[in-house]
Amino acid sequence: MMEFLSNNLDVLSLIVLALAIVISIWKNVNLGTLSLGLALVIGNFIGGISVKDLIAGYPTKLFLMLAGVTFLFGIAQTNGTLNKITMYSVKMVKGKVALLPIVLFFLAFVLASLGPGQVSISALLAAPVMVLAVDVGISPLLMALVVGNGAQAGAMSPLAQNGIVGNSVLAEMGITGMEMSLWMDMLVVHVIVAAVAYVLFGGLKLWKVKDNEKVRALANTKVEPFNYQQLATICGIAILITTVLLFKLDIGFTSFLIGSILILMKAGNEKETFKAIPWSAIMLVTGVTVLVKLMSNIGGMDLFAQIMSNLSTPFTVTLVVGFFAALVSAYASTSGIIMPAFLPLAPLVLNQIGAPPEALPALISTIVVAGHLTDMSPLSTTGAVFISGAPDHIDRRPIYKGMMIWGLSMSVVGALICWILFTLIGIR
């Protein structure tokens, strides 16, 4: 039996990865820690690969990047900097209720792009914007989809968690220089789908409302100026952006340096900051990366690439792979599963179907963008936080149903949009 398993490690690894995803959803366990354990079973117990070689597959640099960025933005979250930026942004609408979802879309995009990422910003904004939507007569479903897609649009910023993950995976593949284009591709597509949601769920009707007393009252609410801690944090974030983008300093180490200086300056509480770091998400991403790297070494990823190649042609490859990436992402983590597992497949699939190398950027963008579009499903964290953020006195079931239909439909619609933009039109 062991000999049979060891001779079919490629098939076994694919089955184990699929089972791990199912188990993590069914039993609500961290897929990263589960992946580390399964890597030991498949790689060491069955495959005879040394533990030392398995440990070598752990993405230490990625861990430091994620921990550093979330440490710095944990300070911004716990000392009220992000919340105050939100309050100032809401005041900008000056009673124009139709502008509120649009302003909040771009606020979510900017905040997510600065470093916290889409999940943290969605968690920050969900409750206040959902309550605000009900109070001023905006469809909660419209507000959730527009603001949520705004946060998703910023997910691939070079400073954000998902951007760090995706670009690190590409760097491991020897692909660099796509950081800004992936970020902008995300923005373009999420602007399109957010605009569709705005129109479908009553956004145009809001323009007929001449004024809204509750929004005007909110706009006239006095917001205290940024205090010393918040101004210091904003300066720290500005320094991070400048040094990383202009001087190419390591984002993880630089974030730890700036964050530590802010703690020493009493701009943040170290204990509260460490509580704000999403350790489970970091373990998810890094743990799955170990299993995926093992699968690459034993042929599992080649087998998966072959399956998708059999369903694709050079003309339809972005459509097919985009659909698979989006469908799996509806149930699994984009940063933890989709990018670590699907991005390394891109050159393999193109090679197997005889597509030219020039098709690679379009396929990479498709995997990244399509994998994020289904995250507004209630099965994903971003979608779930907006549902939970709805006020208790309203019926959440229509919001849940609407977001479920929207999220799952994006596996088809999202793949189709990416195919049209990146393959047919070739906007890259």
Secondary structure, DSSP 8 states (H G I E B T S, - for coil): -HHHHHHTHHHHHHHHHHHHHHHHHHTT--HHHHHHHHHIIIIIIIT---HHHHHHTS-HHHHHHHHHHHHHHHHHHHTTHHHHHHHHHHGGGTT-GGGHHHHHHHHHHHHHHHTTHHHHHHHHHHHHHHHHHHHHT--HHHHHHHHHHHHHHTTTSTTSHHHHHHHHHHHHTT--S-HHHHHHHHHHHHHHHHHHHHHHTTTGGGGG----HHHHHHHTS------HHHHHHHHHHHHHHHHHHHH---HHHHHHHHHHHHHHTTSS-HHHHHHHS-HHHHHHHHHHHHHHHHHHHHTHHHHHHHHHHHT--TTTHHHHHHHHHHHHHTTS-IIIIIHHHHTTHHHHHHHHHT--GGGHHHHHHHHHHHHHHGGGSTTSHHHHHHHHTS-TTS--HHHHHHHHHHHHHHHHHHHHHHIIIIIII---
